[in-house]
Amino acid sequence: MSETISVEVARYRERDLLGKALEERGYVARPVDEIARLGFEIDCDDSAKSCDELLHEMELLVNELGTPFIPQRGDGFVFLRPPSN
């Protein structure tokens, strides 16, 4: 069964940076640029790359890339939020 994870970010820079890094690891990240939403969507399934693996890989990438954001998991989406003070 194929699922889609929606990734929402606050700025274009993070979307492009994280999207490129995920594509280098074999994921297809489709940019989304709507009025109320900025980010990308990624298909994942239970065979080669599960959604749980994708979410874990995103957490690692945020740390590797040094972006000042924390991945916040939701039901079928991830929001990259700034750290709280």
N, C-alpha and C positions, 0 to 999 in steps of 0.2 A: 504494500500500500504506500502510495506516495503522499507526502505531506509537504507543506510550504511553511517555512519560518519567515516571519516578517521582522526585519531589523530596522529600528528607527533610531535616527541620530539627530543631533541638534544642528550640525553644520555639514556643508558639502565636503569639507576637508576630511572629516572622519569617515564619511560614507565612501569616498573614493579610495582612501588609504586602506581601510579594512576590506572593502570589496575587492581591491586588487590583490591583497594578501590572501584572501580566501580563494580567489580564482587560481592563484599560484599553487594552492594545495588541492586543486581538483574540483572545487565547488563552482557552480554557475550562479553568480550574483547579479540579478536583474535590477538596475536602478529604478527607484520610485521617486517621482518628484511631483507631488500633488499639493494642493492648497494647504491641507491640514497635516501633511505627512511628508517627511523626507527620510529616505533610507533605501533599502533594497529588499528583495525577496529571494529566498534560496530554497530550491527543492531538495528534500532529503527523503530517504526511505529506509526501510529496515534491512536492506541488503548491504551494499557497499559502505555507504555513509549514512548512519542513522542520525536522527535529529538530536539525540543526546550527545553523540560524538561531535556534531556541528556546534552545539552550544558550548561544550567543553573547549573545543578548539578556538572558538571566539574569545573565551576568557583568557586563554593562553596568548592569543594574538594581541589583545589589548595590552597585556603586560609587555610582550616583546617589542611592540611598536612604540611604547612609551606614551601612549595617548592618555590624557588625564580624565578618563572615563571609567565607570564601573558598569559592567553588563548586568542589567536587571532582567531576570527571566520572568516571563508571563506565560499564559496559556497560548502557545502558538506564536509568540513573538519575543523579541529581545529589544530592550531599550537601553541605549548607551547614555547613562546619565552622569553629570558631573558629580564629584564627591561632595558630600555635605560638609559644612564647616563645623 
